[in-house]
Amino acid sequence: MNIKYCYILGAGKGTRMGEVGKKVPKVIFPLFEKTLLYSQFVFAKELGIKNFFVNAHHLSDKVIDYVKKNKLNIKVIVEEELFGSGGAIHNLIKKEKLNEKILVINSDVFLFSKELKKRILSNSSVEHQLFGVKFDEDQKYNSVAWKDDNKFDGITKNYTGYTFSGVSIINLAKINYEEGVLNFFEKVIKKENDNTEFVRLNQYEYWDFGTEEQYIHSCKSLLERQKGELYNFLVRNNIINLSKVENGCYGNGSNLIELEQLTVTQKSILLKH
């Protein structure tokens, strides 16, 4: 059974995106010729998704205007009060009366995995599926624990080598609606629920644009490597214009941008042009 809905989590305060984040919601930060939101929208479409939602809080009017201007088939769910990632999913249940499995994606991460594609097409008996990726102990991610049968066993302070990728398949029919600000790992995925699978991926490509530093590092790495799943995806969908890529720079002729010579704020503003 194909999953029909994708919920892109894009609400937040923009505090991790520096000075630019005060003026531009992260979800519509430029990603070369387009934005993070547009790229996630196309990414999910390639997975076979037909219906899309994004939540918005900080400068939500700009997100609404962007979606309208670009005629994207995305319904914007405005949170006047920031509900948190758990509350956002409960709010979706309230607003849209959905009671089926949906794909949930953090707007600032990209996960390419054959296993993810397979799970979207399959009719798994587990209630929820969290996709885990590897990380080094010195990276600032939360470790996830799991049981012998690969069932989710909570967030742990002990290093396990795997963190939650920000991508999940959630069965809304199994969630009892609650109001207000809610934690994802307390009110959506519960440790005591023995029917949530933690899918530890081994073959995948993962990109994080979640902070100002990570955003710039990821953009720079894409231009330097010029290969990989995300790079090919961006080129295939005209999000990267190959005529503007030259020696780790992005632009046209004399307007080429050398990322190393710019401040983080300048990079954030100029990457689209």
PyMOL commands that set and color helices and strands:
alter all, ss='L'
color gray80, all
select helices_A, chain A and resi 15-21+26-28+36-46+60-69+84-96+114-121+172-174+184-187+212-225+229-236+242-244+253-255+259-261+264-270
alter helices_A, ss='H'
color red, helices_A
select strands_A, chain A and resi 5-9+30-31+34-35+51-56+74-78+101-106+109-112+128-134+143-146+152-156+162-171+196-200+205-208+245-246+249-250+257-258
alter strands_A, ss='S'
color yellow, strands_A
deselect
rebuild
show_as cartoon
